[in-house]
Amino acid sequence: MSFSGDAKAELCRLSLTRKCCAQAECYGAFLFGNRFDQREARVVTESEALCARLPALLKKGFHLTFDRLPEPGETKRVFALTRSDKLDELFDAFGYDPAQSVAHHVNFAVLEEDHCRWAFFRGAFLAGGSVTDPTKGYHLELSTTHLSVHRELLHLLGEAGFEPKSVRRGANYLAYFKRSEDIADFLARMGAPLAAMELMNAKAEKDLRGGVNRRVNCDAANLDKAVDAAQEQLEAIRRLQARMTLEDLPPKLYEAAKLRLANPDLTLTELGELCRPPITKSTFKYRLKKLAELSER
């Protein structure tokens, strides 16, 4: 199963304790499902967990049953209400009159309680949402065909402390998150803490791996610089050697030249420790600089 499927399965394991929350979750599922009008309320899903939860939600919230259930062997399972009396009961509960309304709106009055709002978000995500595998990237989206519902969802999410981005894709309007922290927080508050933890663990592992790679690359770059510098120092000393006897150099410069020629692979710190008495890296570097200046004269 995909990460998105696992997250939805975790949400579907939540118990149905409040009637108001069951109604709010149904509200989200229908508004972000396949169709919701005076003729039909339909949710189409591939999630087996949601297939088991939808009838229980409708039963808990409205004491109703679906008029259409999935056919055996269907990949995309269809749940639908078509009887006018059942649809009227839904519309009454959500404060919606199809005869007077051209566009759908989210009725904030039925989502006053915080737990009902999160049940609404949960239903919207289960029916019209998805989340990317965090090992591949960070993206969670909620999709609906209703523009007004989309705009009001953005408002509700803003009140909950989120700042989702918005985009249109074909006939659908998407609210989406790209920040891993927002996605993890959203999943946890909907009722999927295990999925949120898995996402944060994947992010921590990715950050750790990226940090190790950066350090390795940095070390490699520093090593390349050290090798180039050592080669330049050796060439400078050999130019001097071609023109004069190194023993004629001042004692400290002669010692530095002799140590560098004998130990081309050692660092400046290690060469400084070989001096008698030992000297610091910066002092040894200064002596090599003087040798380079002499070689250029």
C-alpha positions as CSV (number, residue, x, y, z in Angstrom):
1,M,0.0,0.0,0.0
2,S,1.1,3.6,-0.7
3,F,2.0,6.1,2.0
4,S,-1.2,8.0,1.1
5,G,-3.2,4.7,1.4
6,D,-1.6,3.9,4.8
7,A,-2.5,7.4,6.1
8,K,-6.1,7.0,5.0
9,A,-6.3,3.5,6.5
10,E,-5.1,5.0,9.8
11,L,-7.7,7.7,9.7
12,C,-10.4,5.2,8.9
13,R,-9.5,3.2,12.1
14,L,-10.7,6.2,14.3
15,S,-13.8,5.3,16.3
16,L,-17.1,7.0,15.5
17,T,-18.1,8.5,18.9
18,R,-19.9,11.7,18.1
19,K,-22.9,12.0,15.7
20,C,-21.9,15.6,14.9
21,C,-18.4,14.6,13.9
22,A,-19.8,11.7,11.7
23,Q,-22.0,14.3,10.0
24,A,-19.1,16.7,9.5
25,E,-16.9,13.9,8.1
26,C,-19.7,13.0,5.7
27,Y,-20.0,16.7,4.7
28,G,-16.3,16.8,3.8
29,A,-16.5,13.5,1.9
30,F,-19.4,14.6,-0.2
31,L,-18.1,18.1,-1.0
32,F,-14.7,16.6,-2.0
33,G,-16.1,13.5,-3.5
34,N,-17.3,12.8,-7.1
35,R,-20.7,14.5,-7.1
36,F,-23.0,16.3,-4.7
37,D,-26.2,17.9,-6.1
38,Q,-30.0,17.5,-5.9
39,R,-29.9,14.3,-8.0
40,E,-27.1,12.4,-6.4
41,A,-24.5,12.4,-3.7
42,R,-21.6,10.2,-4.8
43,V,-18.1,9.3,-3.5
44,V,-15.7,7.3,-5.7
45,T,-12.7,5.8,-4.0
46,E,-10.0,3.1,-4.4
47,S,-9.4,2.9,-0.7
48,E,-10.6,-0.3,0.9
49,A,-10.5,1.4,4.3
50,L,-12.8,4.2,3.2
51,C,-15.1,1.6,1.6
52,A,-15.6,0.1,5.1
53,R,-15.9,3.5,6.8
54,L,-18.4,5.4,4.5
55,P,-21.5,3.2,5.3
56,A,-20.7,3.4,9.0
57,L,-20.3,7.2,8.8
58,L,-23.7,7.6,7.0
59,K,-25.3,5.3,9.5
60,K,-23.9,7.1,12.5
61,G,-24.6,10.6,11.3
62,F,-28.0,10.2,9.6
63,H,-29.2,6.6,10.1
64,L,-29.2,6.2,6.4
65,T,-27.8,3.6,3.9
66,F,-26.4,4.1,0.5
67,D,-28.6,3.4,-2.5
68,R,-25.7,2.3,-4.6
69,L,-22.8,0.2,-3.3
70,P,-19.6,-0.9,-5.1
71,E,-19.9,-3.7,-7.7
72,P,-17.7,-6.8,-7.2
73,G,-14.4,-6.4,-8.9
74,E,-14.6,-2.7,-9.3
75,T,-11.2,-0.9,-8.9
76,K,-12.9,2.5,-8.3
77,R,-15.7,1.8,-5.8
78,V,-18.8,3.9,-6.1
79,F,-21.1,4.9,-3.1
80,A,-24.1,6.9,-4.0
81,L,-27.3,8.3,-2.6
82,T,-30.1,8.9,-5.2
83,R,-33.4,8.8,-3.3
84,S,-34.7,12.4,-2.9
85,D,-35.8,11.9,0.7
86,K,-32.3,10.8,1.7
87,L,-30.7,13.7,-0.2
88,D,-33.2,16.2,1.4
89,E,-32.1,14.9,4.8
90,L,-28.5,15.6,4.0
91,F,-29.2,19.0,2.6
92,D,-31.3,19.9,5.7
93,A,-28.5,18.9,8.0
94,F,-25.9,20.9,6.0
95,G,-28.2,23.9,5.6
96,Y,-28.3,23.7,1.9
97,D,-31.3,24.2,-0.5
98,P,-30.5,23.0,-4.0
99,A,-33.5,24.9,-5.4
100,Q,-32.2,28.3,-4.2
101,S,-28.4,27.8,-4.5
102,V,-26.4,27.8,-7.7
103,A,-23.1,27.0,-6.1
104,H,-22.1,25.0,-3.1
105,H,-20.8,26.7,0.1
106,V,-19.3,25.4,3.3
107,N,-21.8,26.0,6.1
108,F,-19.6,27.2,8.9
109,A,-22.5,27.0,11.3
110,V,-22.3,23.2,11.3
111,L,-18.5,23.3,11.9
112,E,-18.4,25.6,14.9
113,E,-16.7,23.0,17.2
114,D,-13.0,22.3,16.6
115,H,-13.5,18.5,16.6
116,C,-16.2,18.9,13.9
117,R,-13.9,21.0,11.8
118,W,-11.2,18.4,11.9
119,A,-13.7,15.7,11.1
120,F,-14.7,17.8,8.1
121,F,-11.0,18.0,7.0
122,R,-10.7,14.3,7.5
123,G,-13.6,13.6,5.3
124,A,-12.3,15.9,2.6
125,F,-8.9,14.3,2.7
126,L,-10.3,10.7,2.6
127,A,-12.5,11.5,-0.4
128,G,-10.5,14.1,-2.3
129,G,-7.0,14.2,-0.9
130,S,-3.7,12.5,-1.2
131,V,-0.2,12.8,0.3
132,T,3.1,12.0,-1.4
133,D,5.5,9.3,-0.1
134,P,7.9,11.5,2.1
135,T,11.0,9.5,0.8
136,K,10.2,11.1,-2.6
137,G,8.9,14.5,-1.7
138,Y,6.6,16.6,0.4
139,H,3.1,17.3,-1.0
140,L,-0.4,17.0,0.5
141,E,-3.5,18.2,-1.4
142,L,-7.2,18.5,-1.1
143,S,-9.2,18.6,-4.4
144,T,-12.7,19.7,-5.1
145,T,-14.7,20.8,-8.2
146,H,-16.5,23.5,-6.2
147,L,-14.7,26.9,-6.4
148,S,-16.6,28.4,-3.4
149,V,-15.9,25.3,-1.3
150,H,-12.3,25.5,-2.2
151,R,-12.1,29.2,-1.2
152,E,-13.9,28.5,2.1
153,L,-11.6,25.5,2.8
154,L,-8.6,27.9,2.5
155,H,-10.3,30.2,5.1
156,L,-11.0,27.3,7.5
157,L,-7.4,26.1,7.1
158,G,-6.2,29.6,7.8
159,E,-8.2,29.7,11.0
160,A,-6.6,26.4,12.0
161,G,-3.1,28.0,11.6
162,F,-2.2,26.8,8.1
163,E,-1.3,28.7,5.0
164,P,-1.9,26.3,2.1
165,K,-1.2,27.2,-1.5
166,S,-3.9,27.2,-4.1
167,V,-4.0,26.1,-7.8
168,R,-6.5,25.0,-10.4
169,R,-5.9,21.7,-12.2
170,G,-8.4,21.2,-15.0
171,A,-11.9,21.3,-13.4
172,N,-10.5,20.8,-9.9
173,Y,-9.4,23.3,-7.3
174,L,-6.5,22.3,-5.1
175,A,-5.4,23.4,-1.7
176,Y,-1.9,22.0,-1.0
177,F,1.0,22.0,1.4
178,K,4.7,21.6,0.5
179,R,6.3,22.1,3.9
180,S,6.9,18.8,5.7
181,E,6.1,20.3,9.1
182,D,2.7,21.5,7.9
183,I,1.9,18.1,6.4
184,A,2.9,16.2,9.5
185,D,0.9,18.6,11.7
186,F,-2.1,18.3,9.4
187,L,-2.0,14.5,9.4
188,A,-1.6,14.3,13.2
189,R,-4.5,16.7,13.9
190,M,-6.7,14.8,11.5
191,G,-6.0,11.6,13.5
192,A,-3.0,10.0,11.8
193,P,-0.1,10.4,14.2
194,L,1.7,7.3,12.9
195,A,1.8,8.7,9.3
196,A,3.0,12.0,10.7
197,M,5.8,10.3,12.6
198,E,6.8,8.3,9.6
199,L,7.0,11.5,7.5
200,M,9.2,13.2,10.1
201,N,11.4,10.2,10.4
202,A,11.9,10.2,6.7
203,K,12.7,13.9,6.7
204,A,15.2,13.4,9.5
205,E,16.9,10.5,7.6
206,K,17.0,12.6,4.4
207,D,18.5,15.6,6.3
208,L,21.1,13.4,7.9
209,R,22.1,11.8,4.6
210,G,22.3,15.3,3.0
211,G,24.4,16.5,5.9
212,V,26.8,13.6,5.5
213,N,27.1,14.2,1.8
214,R,27.8,17.9,2.3
215,R,30.5,17.1,4.8
216,V,32.1,14.5,2.5
217,N,32.0,16.9,-0.4
218,C,33.5,19.7,1.7
219,D,36.3,17.4,3.0
220,A,37.0,16.3,-0.6
221,A,37.2,19.9,-1.7
222,N,39.5,20.8,1.2
223,L,41.7,17.8,0.3
224,D,42.0,18.9,-3.3
225,K,43.0,22.4,-2.2
226,A,45.6,21.0,0.2
227,V,47.1,18.8,-2.5
228,D,47.3,21.7,-5.0
229,A,48.9,23.9,-2.3
230,A,51.5,21.2,-1.4
231,Q,52.4,20.8,-5.1
232,E,53.0,24.5,-5.5
233,Q,55.2,24.5,-2.4
234,L,57.3,21.6,-3.8
235,E,57.7,23.3,-7.1
236,A,58.9,26.5,-5.4
237,I,61.4,24.6,-3.3
238,R,62.7,22.7,-6.4
239,R,63.1,26.0,-8.3
240,L,65.3,27.2,-5.4
241,Q,67.2,23.9,-5.4
242,A,68.0,24.4,-9.1
243,R,69.6,27.8,-8.5
244,M,71.3,27.3,-5.1
245,T,72.2,25.0,-2.3
246,L,69.4,24.8,0.2
247,E,71.9,24.6,3.0
248,D,72.7,28.3,2.3
249,L,69.1,29.3,3.3
250,P,68.5,30.6,6.8
251,P,68.2,27.7,9.2
252,K,64.4,28.0,9.7
253,L,63.7,28.2,6.0
254,Y,66.1,25.3,5.3
255,E,64.3,23.2,7.9
256,A,60.9,24.0,6.3
257,A,62.2,23.2,2.8
258,K,63.8,19.9,3.9
259,L,60.6,18.7,5.7
260,R,58.3,19.6,2.9
261,L,60.5,17.8,0.3
262,A,60.7,14.7,2.5
263,N,57.0,14.6,3.4
264,P,54.9,15.8,0.4
265,D,51.7,14.2,1.8
266,L,51.7,15.7,5.3
267,T,49.6,18.7,6.3
268,L,51.0,21.9,7.5
269,T,50.0,21.1,11.1
270,E,51.9,17.8,10.9
271,L,54.9,19.4,9.4
272,G,55.0,22.0,12.1
273,E,55.0,19.3,14.7
274,L,58.2,17.8,13.1
275,C,60.1,21.0,13.5
276,R,62.6,21.4,16.4
277,P,61.1,23.0,18.4
278,P,57.6,22.3,17.1
279,I,55.8,25.3,15.6
280,T,52.2,26.2,14.7
281,K,50.5,25.6,11.3
282,S,50.5,29.4,10.6
283,T,54.2,29.7,11.4
284,F,55.1,26.8,9.0
285,K,52.9,28.3,6.4
286,Y,54.7,31.6,6.7
287,R,58.0,29.9,6.2
288,L,56.8,28.2,3.0
289,K,55.5,31.6,1.8
290,K,59.0,33.1,2.2
291,L,60.5,30.2,0.3
292,A,58.0,30.8,-2.5
293,E,58.9,34.5,-2.6
294,L,62.6,33.6,-2.8
295,S,61.9,31.2,-5.7
296,E,60.3,34.0,-7.7
297,R,63.2,36.4,-7.4
